[in-house]
Amino acid sequence: MAMNGFAFTMALRVRWAEVDQQGIVFNAHYLTYFDVGITEYWRAIGLPYPDGVAGTGSDLYVAKAMVNYHGSAGYDDVIEIGVRAARLGNSSVTFAIEIRREGRLLTTGEVVYVNADPGTRRAQALPVRVRLAIAAYERSAELKERSTVG
């Protein structure tokens, strides 16, 4: 089941340990779901982390994470995580994320990664291979979506 506007989607089943006493996924687990989605996005574009940035003299660090809650998932629900690169800056990449269950929007958010020197933790330009891989993957998804419309 494809989610409009997202280059990458994946399914994940909610596990017992992620549900709280209210019978719904504990709020902090949604950030874990975001992380799982982004990790699999890197794999999908051919740059699995951390090997995808190995040898560049840099690494990616989370600078911002934002979650908006619209609904709840429960134990054994299958959720769909959509991830897309919403913005490529000079030294950063912003991922937009949605989580849905059976098409119903549960969570939206964004995670901003800054590329930096591991020793100094000072921002530096995104490696060219990272920038090109993201651009090619997102463009490919956009072309696929256009070709299936209308």
Phi and psi in radians as a Rosetta constraint file:
Dihedral C 1 N 2 CA 2 C 2 CIRCULARHARMONIC -1.475 0.35
Dihedral N 2 CA 2 C 2 N 3 CIRCULARHARMONIC 2.520 0.35
Dihedral C 2 N 3 CA 3 C 3 CIRCULARHARMONIC -1.832 0.35
Dihedral N 3 CA 3 C 3 N 4 CIRCULARHARMONIC 2.149 0.35
Dihedral C 3 N 4 CA 4 C 4 CIRCULARHARMONIC -0.966 0.35
Dihedral N 4 CA 4 C 4 N 5 CIRCULARHARMONIC 2.379 0.35
Dihedral C 4 N 5 CA 5 C 5 CIRCULARHARMONIC 1.461 0.35
Dihedral N 5 CA 5 C 5 N 6 CIRCULARHARMONIC 0.027 0.35
Dihedral C 5 N 6 CA 6 C 6 CIRCULARHARMONIC -2.038 0.35
Dihedral N 6 CA 6 C 6 N 7 CIRCULARHARMONIC 2.148 0.35
Dihedral C 6 N 7 CA 7 C 7 CIRCULARHARMONIC -1.184 0.35
Dihedral N 7 CA 7 C 7 N 8 CIRCULARHARMONIC -0.526 0.35
Dihedral C 7 N 8 CA 8 C 8 CIRCULARHARMONIC -2.291 0.35
Dihedral N 8 CA 8 C 8 N 9 CIRCULARHARMONIC 2.345 0.35
Dihedral C 8 N 9 CA 9 C 9 CIRCULARHARMONIC -2.397 0.35
Dihedral N 9 CA 9 C 9 N 10 CIRCULARHARMONIC 2.677 0.35
Dihedral C 9 N 10 CA 10 C 10 CIRCULARHARMONIC -2.636 0.35
Dihedral N 10 CA 10 C 10 N 11 CIRCULARHARMONIC 2.678 0.35
Dihedral C 10 N 11 CA 11 C 11 CIRCULARHARMONIC -1.750 0.35
Dihedral N 11 CA 11 C 11 N 12 CIRCULARHARMONIC 2.586 0.35
Dihedral C 11 N 12 CA 12 C 12 CIRCULARHARMONIC -2.566 0.35
Dihedral N 12 CA 12 C 12 N 13 CIRCULARHARMONIC 2.372 0.35
Dihedral C 12 N 13 CA 13 C 13 CIRCULARHARMONIC -1.649 0.35
Dihedral N 13 CA 13 C 13 N 14 CIRCULARHARMONIC 2.297 0.35
Dihedral C 13 N 14 CA 14 C 14 CIRCULARHARMONIC -1.194 0.35
Dihedral N 14 CA 14 C 14 N 15 CIRCULARHARMONIC 2.258 0.35
Dihedral C 14 N 15 CA 15 C 15 CIRCULARHARMONIC -1.671 0.35
Dihedral N 15 CA 15 C 15 N 16 CIRCULARHARMONIC 2.760 0.35
Dihedral C 15 N 16 CA 16 C 16 CIRCULARHARMONIC -0.954 0.35
Dihedral N 16 CA 16 C 16 N 17 CIRCULARHARMONIC -0.735 0.35
Dihedral C 16 N 17 CA 17 C 17 CIRCULARHARMONIC -1.152 0.35
Dihedral N 17 CA 17 C 17 N 18 CIRCULARHARMONIC -0.243 0.35
Dihedral C 17 N 18 CA 18 C 18 CIRCULARHARMONIC -1.625 0.35
Dihedral N 18 CA 18 C 18 N 19 CIRCULARHARMONIC -0.085 0.35
Dihedral C 18 N 19 CA 19 C 19 CIRCULARHARMONIC -1.740 0.35
Dihedral N 19 CA 19 C 19 N 20 CIRCULARHARMONIC 2.407 0.35
Dihedral C 19 N 20 CA 20 C 20 CIRCULARHARMONIC -1.674 0.35
Dihedral N 20 CA 20 C 20 N 21 CIRCULARHARMONIC -3.006 0.35
Dihedral C 20 N 21 CA 21 C 21 CIRCULARHARMONIC -1.150 0.35
Dihedral N 21 CA 21 C 21 N 22 CIRCULARHARMONIC -0.319 0.35
Dihedral C 21 N 22 CA 22 C 22 CIRCULARHARMONIC -1.406 0.35
Dihedral N 22 CA 22 C 22 N 23 CIRCULARHARMONIC -0.109 0.35
Dihedral C 22 N 23 CA 23 C 23 CIRCULARHARMONIC 1.473 0.35
Dihedral N 23 CA 23 C 23 N 24 CIRCULARHARMONIC 0.223 0.35
Dihedral C 23 N 24 CA 24 C 24 CIRCULARHARMONIC -2.180 0.35
Dihedral N 24 CA 24 C 24 N 25 CIRCULARHARMONIC 2.871 0.35
Dihedral C 24 N 25 CA 25 C 25 CIRCULARHARMONIC -1.069 0.35
Dihedral N 25 CA 25 C 25 N 26 CIRCULARHARMONIC 2.235 0.35
Dihedral C 25 N 26 CA 26 C 26 CIRCULARHARMONIC -1.078 0.35
Dihedral N 26 CA 26 C 26 N 27 CIRCULARHARMONIC 2.370 0.35
Dihedral C 26 N 27 CA 27 C 27 CIRCULARHARMONIC -0.905 0.35
Dihedral N 27 CA 27 C 27 N 28 CIRCULARHARMONIC -0.696 0.35
Dihedral C 27 N 28 CA 28 C 28 CIRCULARHARMONIC -1.138 0.35
Dihedral N 28 CA 28 C 28 N 29 CIRCULARHARMONIC -0.409 0.35
Dihedral C 28 N 29 CA 29 C 29 CIRCULARHARMONIC -1.170 0.35
Dihedral N 29 CA 29 C 29 N 30 CIRCULARHARMONIC -0.389 0.35
Dihedral C 29 N 30 CA 30 C 30 CIRCULARHARMONIC -1.114 0.35
Dihedral N 30 CA 30 C 30 N 31 CIRCULARHARMONIC -0.579 0.35
Dihedral C 30 N 31 CA 31 C 31 CIRCULARHARMONIC -1.149 0.35
Dihedral N 31 CA 31 C 31 N 32 CIRCULARHARMONIC -0.614 0.35
Dihedral C 31 N 32 CA 32 C 32 CIRCULARHARMONIC -1.127 0.35
Dihedral N 32 CA 32 C 32 N 33 CIRCULARHARMONIC -0.735 0.35
Dihedral C 32 N 33 CA 33 C 33 CIRCULARHARMONIC -1.080 0.35
Dihedral N 33 CA 33 C 33 N 34 CIRCULARHARMONIC -0.702 0.35
Dihedral C 33 N 34 CA 34 C 34 CIRCULARHARMONIC -1.019 0.35
Dihedral N 34 CA 34 C 34 N 35 CIRCULARHARMONIC -0.808 0.35
Dihedral C 34 N 35 CA 35 C 35 CIRCULARHARMONIC -1.095 0.35
Dihedral N 35 CA 35 C 35 N 36 CIRCULARHARMONIC -0.748 0.35
Dihedral C 35 N 36 CA 36 C 36 CIRCULARHARMONIC -1.051 0.35
Dihedral N 36 CA 36 C 36 N 37 CIRCULARHARMONIC -0.789 0.35
Dihedral C 36 N 37 CA 37 C 37 CIRCULARHARMONIC -1.061 0.35
Dihedral N 37 CA 37 C 37 N 38 CIRCULARHARMONIC -0.771 0.35
Dihedral C 37 N 38 CA 38 C 38 CIRCULARHARMONIC -1.179 0.35
Dihedral N 38 CA 38 C 38 N 39 CIRCULARHARMONIC -0.696 0.35
Dihedral C 38 N 39 CA 39 C 39 CIRCULARHARMONIC -1.032 0.35
Dihedral N 39 CA 39 C 39 N 40 CIRCULARHARMONIC -0.768 0.35
Dihedral C 39 N 40 CA 40 C 40 CIRCULARHARMONIC -1.261 0.35
Dihedral N 40 CA 40 C 40 N 41 CIRCULARHARMONIC -0.502 0.35
Dihedral C 40 N 41 CA 41 C 41 CIRCULARHARMONIC -1.070 0.35
Dihedral N 41 CA 41 C 41 N 42 CIRCULARHARMONIC -0.828 0.35
Dihedral C 41 N 42 CA 42 C 42 CIRCULARHARMONIC -0.991 0.35
Dihedral N 42 CA 42 C 42 N 43 CIRCULARHARMONIC -0.746 0.35
Dihedral C 42 N 43 CA 43 C 43 CIRCULARHARMONIC -1.098 0.35
Dihedral N 43 CA 43 C 43 N 44 CIRCULARHARMONIC -0.751 0.35
Dihedral C 43 N 44 CA 44 C 44 CIRCULARHARMONIC -1.111 0.35
Dihedral N 44 CA 44 C 44 N 45 CIRCULARHARMONIC -0.555 0.35
Dihedral C 44 N 45 CA 45 C 45 CIRCULARHARMONIC -1.536 0.35
Dihedral N 45 CA 45 C 45 N 46 CIRCULARHARMONIC 0.046 0.35
Dihedral C 45 N 46 CA 46 C 46 CIRCULARHARMONIC 1.555 0.35
Dihedral N 46 CA 46 C 46 N 47 CIRCULARHARMONIC 0.233 0.35
Dihedral C 46 N 47 CA 47 C 47 CIRCULARHARMONIC -2.240 0.35
Dihedral N 47 CA 47 C 47 N 48 CIRCULARHARMONIC 1.110 0.35
Dihedral C 47 N 48 CA 48 C 48 CIRCULARHARMONIC -1.019 0.35
Dihedral N 48 CA 48 C 48 N 49 CIRCULARHARMONIC 2.385 0.35
Dihedral C 48 N 49 CA 49 C 49 CIRCULARHARMONIC -1.447 0.35
Dihedral N 49 CA 49 C 49 N 50 CIRCULARHARMONIC 2.404 0.35
Dihedral C 49 N 50 CA 50 C 50 CIRCULARHARMONIC -1.646 0.35
Dihedral N 50 CA 50 C 50 N 51 CIRCULARHARMONIC -0.121 0.35
Dihedral C 50 N 51 CA 51 C 51 CIRCULARHARMONIC -1.056 0.35
Dihedral N 51 CA 51 C 51 N 52 CIRCULARHARMONIC -0.502 0.35
Dihedral C 51 N 52 CA 52 C 52 CIRCULARHARMONIC -1.117 0.35
Dihedral N 52 CA 52 C 52 N 53 CIRCULARHARMONIC -0.444 0.35
Dihedral C 52 N 53 CA 53 C 53 CIRCULARHARMONIC -1.902 0.35
Dihedral N 53 CA 53 C 53 N 54 CIRCULARHARMONIC -0.003 0.35
Dihedral C 53 N 54 CA 54 C 54 CIRCULARHARMONIC -1.040 0.35
Dihedral N 54 CA 54 C 54 N 55 CIRCULARHARMONIC 2.445 0.35
Dihedral C 54 N 55 CA 55 C 55 CIRCULARHARMONIC 1.446 0.35
Dihedral N 55 CA 55 C 55 N 56 CIRCULARHARMONIC 0.031 0.35
Dihedral C 55 N 56 CA 56 C 56 CIRCULARHARMONIC -1.611 0.35
Dihedral N 56 CA 56 C 56 N 57 CIRCULARHARMONIC -0.193 0.35
Dihedral C 56 N 57 CA 57 C 57 CIRCULARHARMONIC 1.330 0.35
Dihedral N 57 CA 57 C 57 N 58 CIRCULARHARMONIC 0.282 0.35
Dihedral C 57 N 58 CA 58 C 58 CIRCULARHARMONIC -2.523 0.35
Dihedral N 58 CA 58 C 58 N 59 CIRCULARHARMONIC 3.006 0.35
Dihedral C 58 N 59 CA 59 C 59 CIRCULARHARMONIC -2.611 0.35
Dihedral N 59 CA 59 C 59 N 60 CIRCULARHARMONIC 2.891 0.35
Dihedral C 59 N 60 CA 60 C 60 CIRCULARHARMONIC -1.828 0.35
Dihedral N 60 CA 60 C 60 N 61 CIRCULARHARMONIC 2.340 0.35
Dihedral C 60 N 61 CA 61 C 61 CIRCULARHARMONIC -2.225 0.35
Dihedral N 61 CA 61 C 61 N 62 CIRCULARHARMONIC 2.405 0.35
Dihedral C 61 N 62 CA 62 C 62 CIRCULARHARMONIC -1.233 0.35
Dihedral N 62 CA 62 C 62 N 63 CIRCULARHARMONIC 2.227 0.35
Dihedral C 62 N 63 CA 63 C 63 CIRCULARHARMONIC -1.878 0.35
Dihedral N 63 CA 63 C 63 N 64 CIRCULARHARMONIC -0.430 0.35
Dihedral C 63 N 64 CA 64 C 64 CIRCULARHARMONIC -2.732 0.35
Dihedral N 64 CA 64 C 64 N 65 CIRCULARHARMONIC 2.445 0.35
Dihedral C 64 N 65 CA 65 C 65 CIRCULARHARMONIC -2.427 0.35
Dihedral N 65 CA 65 C 65 N 66 CIRCULARHARMONIC 2.315 0.35
Dihedral C 65 N 66 CA 66 C 66 CIRCULARHARMONIC -2.340 0.35
Dihedral N 66 CA 66 C 66 N 67 CIRCULARHARMONIC 2.362 0.35
Dihedral C 66 N 67 CA 67 C 67 CIRCULARHARMONIC -2.250 0.35
Dihedral N 67 CA 67 C 67 N 68 CIRCULARHARMONIC 2.314 0.35
Dihedral C 67 N 68 CA 68 C 68 CIRCULARHARMONIC -2.046 0.35
Dihedral N 68 CA 68 C 68 N 69 CIRCULARHARMONIC 2.241 0.35
Dihedral C 68 N 69 CA 69 C 69 CIRCULARHARMONIC -1.742 0.35
Dihedral N 69 CA 69 C 69 N 70 CIRCULARHARMONIC 2.267 0.35
Dihedral C 69 N 70 CA 70 C 70 CIRCULARHARMONIC -2.101 0.35
Dihedral N 70 CA 70 C 70 N 71 CIRCULARHARMONIC -0.303 0.35
Dihedral C 70 N 71 CA 71 C 71 CIRCULARHARMONIC -2.962 0.35
Dihedral N 71 CA 71 C 71 N 72 CIRCULARHARMONIC -3.082 0.35
Dihedral C 71 N 72 CA 72 C 72 CIRCULARHARMONIC -2.278 0.35
Dihedral N 72 CA 72 C 72 N 73 CIRCULARHARMONIC 2.584 0.35
Dihedral C 72 N 73 CA 73 C 73 CIRCULARHARMONIC -1.856 0.35
Dihedral N 73 CA 73 C 73 N 74 CIRCULARHARMONIC 2.757 0.35
Dihedral C 73 N 74 CA 74 C 74 CIRCULARHARMONIC -2.217 0.35
Dihedral N 74 CA 74 C 74 N 75 CIRCULARHARMONIC 3.098 0.35
Dihedral C 74 N 75 CA 75 C 75 CIRCULARHARMONIC -0.921 0.35
Dihedral N 75 CA 75 C 75 N 76 CIRCULARHARMONIC 2.321 0.35
Dihedral C 75 N 76 CA 76 C 76 CIRCULARHARMONIC 1.285 0.35
Dihedral N 76 CA 76 C 76 N 77 CIRCULARHARMONIC 0.010 0.35
Dihedral C 76 N 77 CA 77 C 77 CIRCULARHARMONIC -1.148 0.35
Dihedral N 77 CA 77 C 77 N 78 CIRCULARHARMONIC 2.537 0.35
Dihedral C 77 N 78 CA 78 C 78 CIRCULARHARMONIC -1.718 0.35
Dihedral N 78 CA 78 C 78 N 79 CIRCULARHARMONIC 2.088 0.35
Dihedral C 78 N 79 CA 79 C 79 CIRCULARHARMONIC -1.874 0.35
Dihedral N 79 CA 79 C 79 N 80 CIRCULARHARMONIC 2.695 0.35
Dihedral C 79 N 80 CA 80 C 80 CIRCULARHARMONIC -1.994 0.35
Dihedral N 80 CA 80 C 80 N 81 CIRCULARHARMONIC 2.266 0.35
Dihedral C 80 N 81 CA 81 C 81 CIRCULARHARMONIC -1.878 0.35
Dihedral N 81 CA 81 C 81 N 82 CIRCULARHARMONIC 2.154 0.35
Dihedral C 81 N 82 CA 82 C 82 CIRCULARHARMONIC -1.895 0.35
Dihedral N 82 CA 82 C 82 N 83 CIRCULARHARMONIC 2.328 0.35
Dihedral C 82 N 83 CA 83 C 83 CIRCULARHARMONIC -2.306 0.35
Dihedral N 83 CA 83 C 83 N 84 CIRCULARHARMONIC 2.370 0.35
Dihedral C 83 N 84 CA 84 C 84 CIRCULARHARMONIC -2.549 0.35
Dihedral N 84 CA 84 C 84 N 85 CIRCULARHARMONIC 2.636 0.35
Dihedral C 84 N 85 CA 85 C 85 CIRCULARHARMONIC -1.382 0.35
Dihedral N 85 CA 85 C 85 N 86 CIRCULARHARMONIC 1.914 0.35
Dihedral C 85 N 86 CA 86 C 86 CIRCULARHARMONIC -1.498 0.35
Dihedral N 86 CA 86 C 86 N 87 CIRCULARHARMONIC -0.449 0.35
Dihedral C 86 N 87 CA 87 C 87 CIRCULARHARMONIC -2.724 0.35
Dihedral N 87 CA 87 C 87 N 88 CIRCULARHARMONIC 2.343 0.35
Dihedral C 87 N 88 CA 88 C 88 CIRCULARHARMONIC -1.955 0.35
Dihedral N 88 CA 88 C 88 N 89 CIRCULARHARMONIC 1.963 0.35
Dihedral C 88 N 89 CA 89 C 89 CIRCULARHARMONIC -1.637 0.35
Dihedral N 89 CA 89 C 89 N 90 CIRCULARHARMONIC -3.012 0.35
Dihedral C 89 N 90 CA 90 C 90 CIRCULARHARMONIC -1.111 0.35
Dihedral N 90 CA 90 C 90 N 91 CIRCULARHARMONIC -0.792 0.35
Dihedral C 90 N 91 CA 91 C 91 CIRCULARHARMONIC -2.133 0.35
Dihedral N 91 CA 91 C 91 N 92 CIRCULARHARMONIC 0.143 0.35
Dihedral C 91 N 92 CA 92 C 92 CIRCULARHARMONIC -2.379 0.35
Dihedral N 92 CA 92 C 92 N 93 CIRCULARHARMONIC 2.808 0.35
Dihedral C 92 N 93 CA 93 C 93 CIRCULARHARMONIC -2.354 0.35
Dihedral N 93 CA 93 C 93 N 94 CIRCULARHARMONIC 2.291 0.35
Dihedral C 93 N 94 CA 94 C 94 CIRCULARHARMONIC -1.878 0.35
Dihedral N 94 CA 94 C 94 N 95 CIRCULARHARMONIC 2.153 0.35
Dihedral C 94 N 95 CA 95 C 95 CIRCULARHARMONIC -1.753 0.35
Dihedral N 95 CA 95 C 95 N 96 CIRCULARHARMONIC 2.297 0.35
Dihedral C 95 N 96 CA 96 C 96 CIRCULARHARMONIC -1.695 0.35
Dihedral N 96 CA 96 C 96 N 97 CIRCULARHARMONIC 2.427 0.35
Dihedral C 96 N 97 CA 97 C 97 CIRCULARHARMONIC -2.379 0.35
Dihedral N 97 CA 97 C 97 N 98 CIRCULARHARMONIC 2.456 0.35
Dihedral C 97 N 98 CA 98 C 98 CIRCULARHARMONIC -2.281 0.35
Dihedral N 98 CA 98 C 98 N 99 CIRCULARHARMONIC 2.541 0.35
Dihedral C 98 N 99 CA 99 C 99 CIRCULARHARMONIC -2.155 0.35
Dihedral N 99 CA 99 C 99 N 100 CIRCULARHARMONIC 2.283 0.35
Dihedral C 99 N 100 CA 100 C 100 CIRCULARHARMONIC -2.284 0.35
Dihedral N 100 CA 100 C 100 N 101 CIRCULARHARMONIC 2.703 0.35
Dihedral C 100 N 101 CA 101 C 101 CIRCULARHARMONIC -2.226 0.35
Dihedral N 101 CA 101 C 101 N 102 CIRCULARHARMONIC 2.090 0.35
Dihedral C 101 N 102 CA 102 C 102 CIRCULARHARMONIC 0.864 0.35
Dihedral N 102 CA 102 C 102 N 103 CIRCULARHARMONIC 0.732 0.35
Dihedral C 102 N 103 CA 103 C 103 CIRCULARHARMONIC 1.466 0.35
Dihedral N 103 CA 103 C 103 N 104 CIRCULARHARMONIC -0.218 0.35
Dihedral C 103 N 104 CA 104 C 104 CIRCULARHARMONIC -1.504 0.35
Dihedral N 104 CA 104 C 104 N 105 CIRCULARHARMONIC 2.221 0.35
Dihedral C 104 N 105 CA 105 C 105 CIRCULARHARMONIC -1.183 0.35
Dihedral N 105 CA 105 C 105 N 106 CIRCULARHARMONIC 2.182 0.35
Dihedral C 105 N 106 CA 106 C 106 CIRCULARHARMONIC -1.882 0.35
Dihedral N 106 CA 106 C 106 N 107 CIRCULARHARMONIC -0.724 0.35
Dihedral C 106 N 107 CA 107 C 107 CIRCULARHARMONIC -2.606 0.35
Dihedral N 107 CA 107 C 107 N 108 CIRCULARHARMONIC 2.467 0.35
Dihedral C 107 N 108 CA 108 C 108 CIRCULARHARMONIC -2.207 0.35
Dihedral N 108 CA 108 C 108 N 109 CIRCULARHARMONIC 2.772 0.35
Dihedral C 108 N 109 CA 109 C 109 CIRCULARHARMONIC -3.123 0.35
Dihedral N 109 CA 109 C 109 N 110 CIRCULARHARMONIC -3.101 0.35
Dihedral C 109 N 110 CA 110 C 110 CIRCULARHARMONIC -2.542 0.35
Dihedral N 110 CA 110 C 110 N 111 CIRCULARHARMONIC 2.630 0.35
Dihedral C 110 N 111 CA 111 C 111 CIRCULARHARMONIC -2.300 0.35
Dihedral N 111 CA 111 C 111 N 112 CIRCULARHARMONIC 2.212 0.35
Dihedral C 111 N 112 CA 112 C 112 CIRCULARHARMONIC -1.869 0.35
Dihedral N 112 CA 112 C 112 N 113 CIRCULARHARMONIC 2.160 0.35
Dihedral C 112 N 113 CA 113 C 113 CIRCULARHARMONIC -1.859 0.35
Dihedral N 113 CA 113 C 113 N 114 CIRCULARHARMONIC 2.408 0.35
Dihedral C 113 N 114 CA 114 C 114 CIRCULARHARMONIC -1.951 0.35
Dihedral N 114 CA 114 C 114 N 115 CIRCULARHARMONIC 2.320 0.35
Dihedral C 114 N 115 CA 115 C 115 CIRCULARHARMONIC -1.454 0.35
Dihedral N 115 CA 115 C 115 N 116 CIRCULARHARMONIC 2.278 0.35
Dihedral C 115 N 116 CA 116 C 116 CIRCULARHARMONIC -2.568 0.35
Dihedral N 116 CA 116 C 116 N 117 CIRCULARHARMONIC 2.824 0.35
Dihedral C 116 N 117 CA 117 C 117 CIRCULARHARMONIC -1.235 0.35
Dihedral N 117 CA 117 C 117 N 118 CIRCULARHARMONIC 2.191 0.35
Dihedral C 117 N 118 CA 118 C 118 CIRCULARHARMONIC -1.075 0.35
Dihedral N 118 CA 118 C 118 N 119 CIRCULARHARMONIC -0.521 0.35
Dihedral C 118 N 119 CA 119 C 119 CIRCULARHARMONIC -1.328 0.35
Dihedral N 119 CA 119 C 119 N 120 CIRCULARHARMONIC -0.780 0.35
Dihedral C 119 N 120 CA 120 C 120 CIRCULARHARMONIC -1.732 0.35
Dihedral N 120 CA 120 C 120 N 121 CIRCULARHARMONIC -0.314 0.35
Dihedral C 120 N 121 CA 121 C 121 CIRCULARHARMONIC 1.033 0.35
Dihedral N 121 CA 121 C 121 N 122 CIRCULARHARMONIC 0.474 0.35
Dihedral C 121 N 122 CA 122 C 122 CIRCULARHARMONIC -1.644 0.35
Dihedral N 122 CA 122 C 122 N 123 CIRCULARHARMONIC 2.423 0.35
Dihedral C 122 N 123 CA 123 C 123 CIRCULARHARMONIC -1.043 0.35
Dihedral N 123 CA 123 C 123 N 124 CIRCULARHARMONIC 2.506 0.35
Dihedral C 123 N 124 CA 124 C 124 CIRCULARHARMONIC -2.528 0.35
Dihedral N 124 CA 124 C 124 N 125 CIRCULARHARMONIC 2.842 0.35
Dihedral C 124 N 125 CA 125 C 125 CIRCULARHARMONIC -0.973 0.35
Dihedral N 125 CA 125 C 125 N 126 CIRCULARHARMONIC 2.519 0.35
Dihedral C 125 N 126 CA 126 C 126 CIRCULARHARMONIC -1.031 0.35
Dihedral N 126 CA 126 C 126 N 127 CIRCULARHARMONIC 2.412 0.35
Dihedral C 126 N 127 CA 127 C 127 CIRCULARHARMONIC -1.015 0.35
Dihedral N 127 CA 127 C 127 N 128 CIRCULARHARMONIC 2.498 0.35
Dihedral C 127 N 128 CA 128 C 128 CIRCULARHARMONIC -0.990 0.35
Dihedral N 128 CA 128 C 128 N 129 CIRCULARHARMONIC -0.734 0.35
Dihedral C 128 N 129 CA 129 C 129 CIRCULARHARMONIC -1.133 0.35
Dihedral N 129 CA 129 C 129 N 130 CIRCULARHARMONIC -0.543 0.35
Dihedral C 129 N 130 CA 130 C 130 CIRCULARHARMONIC -1.200 0.35
Dihedral N 130 CA 130 C 130 N 131 CIRCULARHARMONIC -0.854 0.35
Dihedral C 130 N 131 CA 131 C 131 CIRCULARHARMONIC -1.033 0.35
Dihedral N 131 CA 131 C 131 N 132 CIRCULARHARMONIC -0.804 0.35
Dihedral C 131 N 132 CA 132 C 132 CIRCULARHARMONIC -1.162 0.35
Dihedral N 132 CA 132 C 132 N 133 CIRCULARHARMONIC -0.702 0.35
Dihedral C 132 N 133 CA 133 C 133 CIRCULARHARMONIC -1.132 0.35
Dihedral N 133 CA 133 C 133 N 134 CIRCULARHARMONIC -0.740 0.35
Dihedral C 133 N 134 CA 134 C 134 CIRCULARHARMONIC -1.137 0.35
Dihedral N 134 CA 134 C 134 N 135 CIRCULARHARMONIC -0.837 0.35
Dihedral C 134 N 135 CA 135 C 135 CIRCULARHARMONIC -1.058 0.35
Dihedral N 135 CA 135 C 135 N 136 CIRCULARHARMONIC -0.759 0.35
Dihedral C 135 N 136 CA 136 C 136 CIRCULARHARMONIC -1.142 0.35
Dihedral N 136 CA 136 C 136 N 137 CIRCULARHARMONIC -0.751 0.35
Dihedral C 136 N 137 CA 137 C 137 CIRCULARHARMONIC -1.148 0.35
Dihedral N 137 CA 137 C 137 N 138 CIRCULARHARMONIC -0.803 0.35
Dihedral C 137 N 138 CA 138 C 138 CIRCULARHARMONIC -1.146 0.35
Dihedral N 138 CA 138 C 138 N 139 CIRCULARHARMONIC -0.704 0.35
Dihedral C 138 N 139 CA 139 C 139 CIRCULARHARMONIC -1.144 0.35
Dihedral N 139 CA 139 C 139 N 140 CIRCULARHARMONIC -0.716 0.35
Dihedral C 139 N 140 CA 140 C 140 CIRCULARHARMONIC -1.082 0.35
Dihedral N 140 CA 140 C 140 N 141 CIRCULARHARMONIC -0.763 0.35
Dihedral C 140 N 141 CA 141 C 141 CIRCULARHARMONIC -1.126 0.35
Dihedral N 141 CA 141 C 141 N 142 CIRCULARHARMONIC -0.697 0.35
Dihedral C 141 N 142 CA 142 C 142 CIRCULARHARMONIC -1.123 0.35
Dihedral N 142 CA 142 C 142 N 143 CIRCULARHARMONIC -0.728 0.35
Dihedral C 142 N 143 CA 143 C 143 CIRCULARHARMONIC -1.171 0.35
Dihedral N 143 CA 143 C 143 N 144 CIRCULARHARMONIC -0.688 0.35
Dihedral C 143 N 144 CA 144 C 144 CIRCULARHARMONIC -1.082 0.35
Dihedral N 144 CA 144 C 144 N 145 CIRCULARHARMONIC -0.757 0.35
Dihedral C 144 N 145 CA 145 C 145 CIRCULARHARMONIC -1.124 0.35
Dihedral N 145 CA 145 C 145 N 146 CIRCULARHARMONIC -0.753 0.35
Dihedral C 145 N 146 CA 146 C 146 CIRCULARHARMONIC -1.087 0.35
Dihedral N 146 CA 146 C 146 N 147 CIRCULARHARMONIC -0.677 0.35
Dihedral C 146 N 147 CA 147 C 147 CIRCULARHARMONIC -1.266 0.35
Dihedral N 147 CA 147 C 147 N 148 CIRCULARHARMONIC -0.312 0.35
Dihedral C 147 N 148 CA 148 C 148 CIRCULARHARMONIC -1.677 0.35
Dihedral N 148 CA 148 C 148 N 149 CIRCULARHARMONIC -0.135 0.35
Dihedral C 148 N 149 CA 149 C 149 CIRCULARHARMONIC -1.572 0.35
Dihedral N 149 CA 149 C 149 N 150 CIRCULARHARMONIC 2.393 0.35
